[in-house]
Amino acid sequence: MSDSGLRLIGLRGATTCPANSVSAIETAVAALIDALVERNNLIPERIVSLTFSVTTDLDACFPAAVARRREGWESVALLDCQQMAVAGDLKRCIRLLAHVWIPDDHLPCHPYLEQASLLRPDRLSHD
């Protein structure tokens, strides 16, 4: 990116779904992306890529397909993958890793929504 004063960083985030349905996944992904964009003042031109991972109990639709429908996101590289299955892991969880350009003076905000906030108790007071 040629803009001065920007740095490339990775942002993490996660949320959970109440059910394994297209509408529940679409709603959860939209809320997660909205939080990521709003809390980090992102515009599509500064989003390089997003990788979504989902637990094995979510297979009704692809999170990247939900993101792909967003206006201005035609050039954002999107990928879905399955989260590693670990005993006792959070159920119906969608995680993301985003590579974005943000201003040097911006403090990154990693959104953890719904039950996924339990994954990062250290961030509860920051987000």
C-alpha positions in Angstrom: 0.0 0.0 0.0 1.5 3.3 -1.0 -0.3 5.5 1.7 2.2 6.7 4.2 1.4 6.2 7.9 -0.1 2.8 7.4 1.0 -0.6 8.7 0.0 -4.1 7.7 -1.3 -6.1 10.7 -3.3 -9.2 11.4 -6.6 -8.9 13.3 -8.3 -11.8 15.0 -11.9 -12.2 16.0 -14.5 -14.8 16.7 -18.2 -15.3 17.3 -20.6 -18.2 17.9 -23.9 -19.2 16.2 -27.0 -20.2 18.0 -27.7 -22.9 15.3 -26.2 -24.6 12.2 -28.4 -22.8 9.7 -27.8 -20.5 6.8 -29.6 -17.6 8.5 -27.8 -18.1 11.8 -24.4 -18.3 10.1 -25.1 -15.3 7.9 -26.2 -13.2 10.9 -23.2 -14.2 13.0 -20.7 -13.5 10.2 -22.3 -10.2 9.4 -22.1 -9.1 13.0 -18.5 -10.2 13.3 -17.4 -8.4 10.1 -19.4 -5.3 11.1 -17.6 -5.2 14.5 -14.2 -5.8 12.8 -14.8 -3.0 10.3 -16.4 -0.5 12.7 -14.0 -1.0 15.6 -10.9 -0.6 13.3 -12.3 2.1 11.0 -11.7 -0.2 8.0 -12.5 0.5 4.4 -12.6 -2.3 1.8 -9.5 -1.0 0.0 -7.4 -1.6 3.1 -8.5 -5.1 3.7 -6.1 -7.6 2.1 -7.6 -10.9 3.2 -9.8 -12.7 5.6 -9.6 -16.3 6.5 -12.6 -17.9 8.3 -12.4 -21.1 10.3 -15.5 -22.9 11.6 -16.0 -25.7 14.0 -17.1 -29.0 12.5 -20.7 -28.5 13.7 -21.2 -25.5 11.3 -21.6 -26.7 7.7 -24.8 -25.0 6.5 -22.9 -22.3 4.4 -19.5 -20.7 3.8 -18.7 -17.6 5.9 -16.6 -16.3 3.0 -19.7 -16.4 0.8 -21.4 -14.0 3.2 -18.4 -11.7 3.2 -18.1 -11.8 -0.6 -21.6 -10.2 -0.9 -20.4 -7.0 0.9 -20.2 -3.9 -1.2 -16.6 -3.0 -2.2 -15.2 -6.4 -1.1 -14.6 -7.7 -4.7 -10.8 -7.5 -4.3 -10.6 -8.9 -0.7 -9.1 -12.4 -0.7 -11.4 -14.7 1.3 -10.9 -18.2 2.4 -12.8 -20.8 4.5 -11.4 -23.7 6.4 -12.4 -26.0 9.2 -11.2 -25.3 12.7 -9.0 -28.0 14.2 -11.2 -30.3 16.3 -10.1 -30.2 19.9 -12.0 -31.9 22.8 -13.9 -29.3 24.8 -13.6 -26.5 22.3 -16.3 -23.9 22.0 -19.3 -25.2 19.9 -20.6 -23.5 16.7 -17.7 -21.1 16.6 -16.6 -18.9 13.7 -13.1 -17.5 13.9 -11.4 -15.0 11.6 -7.9 -13.8 10.8 -7.8 -10.5 8.7 -4.8 -8.9 7.2 -5.4 -5.1 7.0 -3.7 -1.8 6.6 -4.4 0.5 9.5 -3.0 3.9 10.5 0.2 3.8 12.6 -1.5 5.5 15.5 -4.6 3.2 15.6 -4.8 0.6 18.4 -6.1 -2.6 16.8 -9.3 -4.0 18.1 -9.9 -7.8 17.9 -13.7 -8.5 18.2 -14.8 -11.5 20.2 -18.6 -11.7 20.2 -21.2 -13.8 21.8 -19.9 -16.9 23.6 -16.5 -16.4 21.8 -15.7 -13.7 24.3 -14.9 -16.6 26.6 -11.9 -17.4 24.4 -10.2 -14.1 25.2 -11.1 -13.0 28.8 -8.1 -10.7 28.6 -9.9 -8.6 26.0 -13.3 -8.2 27.6 -12.4 -4.7 29.0 -10.7 -3.6 25.8 -13.3 -4.3 23.1 
